[in-house]
Amino acid sequence: MKRPTQADTAEFKELAVKRVEDGQGVSKICKELGLSDQTLRNGIKAVAEGRLAGAGGRVVTPEEMELSRRRAENLRLKRENEILKKTTAYFARDVL
């Protein structure tokens, strides 16, 4: 399951579009928020048509977000552990 990012949420996109409607420049907002120009323009068009939805248009519960975050952290820790094991084995080989 894809982990939703802040840029995927409908609220984030709505806030970015509101800033454009308030008169701020699209390029400036995109640089500040880390979005591409086209993504923001698509969001503006979607708001105008009344069809803006978040990641896949599905509501993600806080429990699902926490589970996703913990799975990602678990994967990261497993990778770090593997690196440490390989490093230890490498240096142990040099000592003997």
N, CA, C and O of each residue as an XYZ file, in Angstrom:
384
protein
N       0.844     -1.179      0.000
C       0.000      0.000      0.000
C       0.883      1.233      0.000
O       1.826      1.333      0.784
N       0.578      2.158     -0.869
C       1.344      3.387     -0.972
C       1.120      4.244      0.264
O      -0.013      4.416      0.715
N       2.191      4.773      0.799
C       2.092      5.637      1.968
C       1.682      7.034      1.511
O       2.381      7.639      0.698
N       0.570      7.559      2.011
C       0.147      8.890      1.588
C       1.107      9.959      2.092
O       1.510      9.953      3.255
N       1.460     10.861      1.215
C       2.300     11.973      1.608
C       1.433     13.195      1.801
O       0.249     13.198      1.465
N       2.043     14.240      2.349
C       1.274     15.452      2.582
C       0.742     16.007      1.265
O      -0.376     16.520      1.222
N       1.522     15.914      0.194
C       1.102     16.447     -1.094
C      -0.075     15.676     -1.680
O      -0.760     16.180     -2.570
N      -0.321     14.452     -1.187
C      -1.421     13.643     -1.697
C      -2.767     14.001     -1.068
O      -3.813     13.646     -1.612
N      -2.754     14.681      0.041
C      -4.004     14.942      0.733
C      -4.787     16.058      0.062
O      -4.216     17.025     -0.443
N      -6.093     15.906      0.067
C      -6.960     16.903     -0.548
C      -6.841     18.244      0.176
O      -6.904     19.300     -0.455
N      -6.669     18.203      1.503
C      -6.564     19.437      2.268
C      -5.335     20.240      1.855
O      -5.395     21.462      1.722
N      -4.213     19.535      1.651
C      -2.979     20.192      1.233
C      -3.161     20.865     -0.126
O      -2.742     22.005     -0.329
N      -3.791     20.147     -1.047
C      -4.017     20.704     -2.376
C      -4.978     21.887     -2.319
O      -4.786     22.882     -3.019
N      -6.014     21.777     -1.484
C      -6.970     22.875     -1.365
C      -6.302     24.132     -0.812
O      -6.583     25.241     -1.267
N      -5.416     23.955      0.173
C      -4.708     25.106      0.731
C      -3.800     25.754     -0.311
O      -3.703     26.980     -0.379
N      -3.134     24.929     -1.124
C      -2.274     25.471     -2.175
C      -3.105     26.241     -3.198
O      -2.701     27.318     -3.638
N      -4.256     25.702     -3.579
C      -5.130     26.368     -4.547
C      -5.670     27.665     -3.954
O      -5.783     28.667     -4.660
N      -6.004     27.657     -2.666
C      -6.514     28.864     -2.012
C      -5.471     29.973     -2.032
O      -5.805     31.146     -2.199
N      -4.199     29.594     -1.859
C      -3.133     30.595     -1.915
C      -3.046     31.223     -3.300
O      -2.776     32.417     -3.426
N      -3.273     30.423     -4.342
C      -3.275     30.968     -5.707
C      -4.453     31.916     -5.885
O      -4.322     32.990     -6.473
N      -5.608     31.501     -5.366
C      -6.797     32.340     -5.476
C      -6.643     33.650     -4.710
O      -7.264     34.654     -5.057
N      -5.810     33.637     -3.660
C      -5.559     34.849     -2.880
C      -4.572     35.781     -3.561
O      -4.293     36.869     -3.055
N      -4.040     35.365     -4.704
C      -3.195     36.252     -5.494
C      -1.718     35.923     -5.495
O      -0.939     36.641     -6.121
N      -1.306     34.871     -4.822
C       0.104     34.495     -4.843
C       0.412     33.784     -6.158
O      -0.466     33.169     -6.762
N       1.650     33.872     -6.588
C       2.052     33.271     -7.848
C       2.180     31.766     -7.774
O       2.584     31.214     -6.750
N       1.833     31.102     -8.871
C       1.893     29.644     -8.938
C       3.326     29.156     -8.752
O       3.559     28.212     -7.997
N       4.279     29.774     -9.421
C       5.676     29.336     -9.328
C       6.206     29.464     -7.909
O       6.902     28.576     -7.417
N       5.876     30.570     -7.253
C       6.344     30.793     -5.884
C       5.783     29.721     -4.944
O       6.512     29.168     -4.120
N       4.501     29.435     -5.069
C       3.864     28.436     -4.210
C       4.457     27.053     -4.464
O       4.704     26.298     -3.524
N       4.683     26.725     -5.727
C       5.245     25.418     -6.074
C       6.634     25.241     -5.467
O       6.955     24.168     -4.957
N       7.456     26.284     -5.519
C       8.793     26.190     -4.932
C       8.719     26.021     -3.425
O       9.474     25.236     -2.851
N       7.817     26.747     -2.781
C       7.691     26.675     -1.323
C       7.176     25.313     -0.861
O       7.623     24.788      0.159
N       6.237     24.745     -1.614
C       5.587     23.509     -1.193
C       6.188     22.253     -1.817
O       5.825     21.141     -1.435
N       7.097     22.417     -2.764
C       7.712     21.261     -3.394
C       6.809     20.554     -4.391
O       6.895     19.337     -4.555
N       5.952     21.302     -5.049
C       5.060     20.743     -6.061
C       5.543     21.155     -7.444
O       6.288     22.125     -7.586
N       5.117     20.414     -8.462
C       5.390     20.854     -9.818
C       4.284     21.826    -10.238
O       3.176     21.798     -9.702
N       4.608     22.680    -11.202
C       3.612     23.647    -11.683
C       2.364     22.936    -12.186
O       1.242     23.366    -11.916
N       2.567     21.843    -12.918
C       1.428     21.146    -13.507
C       0.537     20.531    -12.438
O      -0.685     20.517    -12.589
N       1.120     20.029    -11.373
C       0.327     19.450    -10.289
C      -0.599     20.496     -9.687
O      -1.780     20.239     -9.458
N      -0.046     21.683     -9.432
C      -0.861     22.752     -8.859
C      -1.922     23.218     -9.848
O      -3.060     23.478     -9.459
N      -1.560     23.323    -11.112
C      -2.555     23.738    -12.118
C      -3.676     22.702    -12.242
O      -4.840     23.061    -12.421
N      -3.324     21.421    -12.145
C      -4.353     20.374    -12.156
C      -5.263     20.515    -10.940
O      -6.475     20.319    -11.038
N      -4.675     20.857     -9.796
C      -5.463     21.065     -8.587
C      -6.414     22.234     -8.727
O      -7.560     22.161     -8.285
N      -5.948     23.314     -9.340
C      -6.800     24.487     -9.572
C      -7.975     24.107    -10.456
O      -9.117     24.481    -10.187
N      -7.684     23.363    -11.511
C      -8.741     22.925    -12.438
C      -9.724     21.994    -11.723
O     -10.934     22.101    -11.925
N      -9.215     21.083    -10.889
C     -10.080     20.144    -10.181
C     -10.992     20.864     -9.189
O     -12.163     20.511     -9.049
N     -10.456     21.867     -8.504
C     -11.278     22.631     -7.565
C     -12.374     23.374     -8.321
O     -13.518     23.433     -7.871
N     -12.020     23.939     -9.467
C     -13.002     24.671    -10.267
C     -14.127     23.744    -10.740
O     -15.278     24.164    -10.858
N     -13.786     22.493    -11.008
C     -14.785     21.525    -11.470
C     -15.451     20.786    -10.307
O     -16.388     20.015    -10.513
N     -14.964     21.025     -9.089
C     -15.555     20.397     -7.917
C     -15.252     18.927     -7.762
O     -16.058     18.185     -7.201
N     -14.114     18.494     -8.245
C     -13.795     17.067     -8.181
C     -12.430     16.795     -7.562
O     -11.808     15.776     -7.865
N     -11.954     17.692     -6.698
C     -10.659     17.475     -6.062
C     -10.780     16.379     -5.015
O     -11.637     16.437     -4.133
N      -9.909     15.377     -5.122
C      -9.887     14.278     -4.144
C      -8.451     14.013     -3.755
O      -7.533     14.354     -4.501
N      -8.246     13.420     -2.615
C      -6.904     13.112     -2.124
C      -6.319     11.923     -2.862
O      -6.687     11.633     -4.000
N      -5.414     11.250     -2.203
C      -4.721     10.117     -2.807
C      -5.716      9.032     -3.184
O      -6.230      8.329     -2.313
N      -5.982      8.895     -4.432
C      -6.906      7.878     -4.909
C      -8.357      8.162     -4.559
O      -9.226      7.326     -4.805
N      -8.630      9.317     -3.995
C      -9.998      9.672     -3.631
C     -10.518      8.883     -2.444
O     -11.716      8.906     -2.161
N      -9.634      8.185     -1.749
C     -10.021      7.332     -0.634
C      -9.620      8.013      0.665
O      -8.532      8.580      0.769
N     -10.493      7.955      1.642
C     -10.193      8.529      2.944
C      -9.275      7.574      3.699
O      -9.566      6.384      3.819
N      -8.177      8.100      4.201
C      -7.212      7.307      4.937
C      -7.379      7.620      6.415
O      -7.280      8.775      6.830
N      -7.631      6.593      7.199
C      -7.834      6.796      8.628
C      -6.496      7.016      9.322
O      -5.455      6.612      8.804
N      -6.515      7.653     10.489
C      -5.257      7.838     11.229
C      -4.575      6.514     11.562
O      -3.347      6.439     11.595
N      -5.359      5.482     11.807
C      -4.768      4.174     12.101
C      -4.018      3.633     10.896
O      -2.935      3.065     11.037
N      -4.590      3.806      9.711
C      -3.916      3.346      8.491
C      -2.638      4.132      8.239
O      -1.630      3.566      7.816
N      -2.679      5.432      8.499
C      -1.477      6.253      8.318
C      -0.399      5.823      9.303
O       0.771      5.730      8.932
N      -0.772      5.559     10.548
C       0.194      5.115     11.552
C       0.767      3.754     11.174
O       1.973      3.539     11.293
N      -0.072      2.844     10.725
C       0.391      1.528     10.301
C       1.365      1.648      9.129
O       2.397      0.978      9.099
N       1.036      2.489      8.184
C       1.900      2.699      7.030
C       3.240      3.289      7.466
O       4.294      2.871      6.986
N       3.194      4.263      8.380
C       4.419      4.887      8.871
C       5.286      3.861      9.594
O       6.503      3.833      9.412
N       4.661      3.022     10.408
C       5.423      2.011     11.156
C       5.999      0.942     10.230
O       7.106      0.456     10.464
N       5.274      0.576      9.200
C       5.808     -0.394      8.228
C       7.033      0.180      7.529
O       8.028     -0.519      7.340
N       6.961      1.460      7.143
C       8.096      2.096      6.485
C       9.296      2.181      7.433
O      10.432      1.946      7.021
N       9.045      2.513      8.689
C      10.116      2.581      9.674
C      10.720      1.196      9.901
O      11.940      1.066     10.004
N       9.886      0.167      9.979
C      10.350     -1.201     10.152
C      11.256     -1.614      8.991
O      12.308     -2.216      9.206
N      10.852     -1.294      7.776
C      11.657     -1.616      6.596
C      12.995     -0.892      6.645
O      14.034     -1.477      6.342
N      12.969      0.383      7.028
C      14.205      1.161      7.124
C      15.140      0.554      8.163
O      16.340      0.428      7.919
N      14.604      0.180      9.312
C      15.430     -0.410     10.367
C      16.006     -1.762      9.951
O      17.144     -2.081     10.294
N      15.229     -2.558      9.216
C      15.742     -3.843      8.721
C      16.908     -3.624      7.766
O      17.903     -4.348      7.815
N      16.782     -2.627      6.900
C      17.871     -2.331      5.952
C      19.117     -1.864      6.700
O      20.229     -2.281      6.375
N      18.937     -1.001      7.699
C      20.071     -0.535      8.491
C      20.732     -1.705      9.211
O      21.958     -1.774      9.293
N      19.930     -2.616      9.727
C      20.451     -3.782     10.424
C      21.283     -4.653      9.477
O      22.346     -5.144      9.856
N      20.803     -4.839      8.259
C      21.556     -5.626      7.275
C      22.894     -4.961      6.954
O      23.909     -5.643      6.811
N      22.896     -3.649      6.841
C      24.142     -2.927      6.562
C      25.122     -3.127      7.718
O      26.308     -3.370      7.497
N      24.626     -3.025      8.944
C      25.482     -3.224     10.115
C      26.037     -4.642     10.168
O      27.204     -4.834     10.511
N      25.220     -5.634      9.836
C      25.688     -7.020      9.822
C      26.802     -7.205      8.804
O      27.820     -7.831      9.098
N      26.611     -6.662      7.607
C      27.621     -6.790      6.555
C      28.901     -6.057      6.925
O      30.001     -6.542      6.658
N      28.757     -4.894      7.537
C      29.930     -4.121      7.956
C      30.702     -4.861      9.035
O      31.930     -4.935      8.987
N      29.992     -5.404      9.998
C      30.630     -6.166     11.074
C      31.349     -7.369     10.506
O      32.484     -7.642     10.896
N      30.726     -8.093      9.600
C      31.359     -9.262      8.980
C      32.598     -8.852      8.205
O      33.600     -9.566      8.237
N      32.560     -7.728      7.512
C      33.702     -7.258      6.725
C      34.882     -6.944      7.636
O      36.004     -7.380      7.378
N      34.625     -6.185      8.706
C      35.715     -5.818      9.592
C      36.195     -7.000     10.430
O      37.374     -7.064     10.776
N      35.319     -7.925     10.758
C      35.733     -9.122     11.507
C      36.661     -9.985     10.646
O      37.574    -10.625     11.168
N      36.434    -10.002      9.362
C      37.278    -10.771      8.437
C      38.683    -10.177      8.382
O      39.660    -10.920      8.280
N      38.803     -8.842      8.448
C      40.115     -8.194      8.395
C      40.929     -8.457      9.651
O      42.156     -8.519      9.580
N      40.282     -8.613     10.794
C      40.974     -8.818     12.063
C      41.581    -10.213     12.130
O      42.685    -10.381     12.648
N      40.887    -11.197     11.622
C      41.359    -12.581     11.691
C      42.429    -12.819     10.712
O      42.950    -13.931     10.625
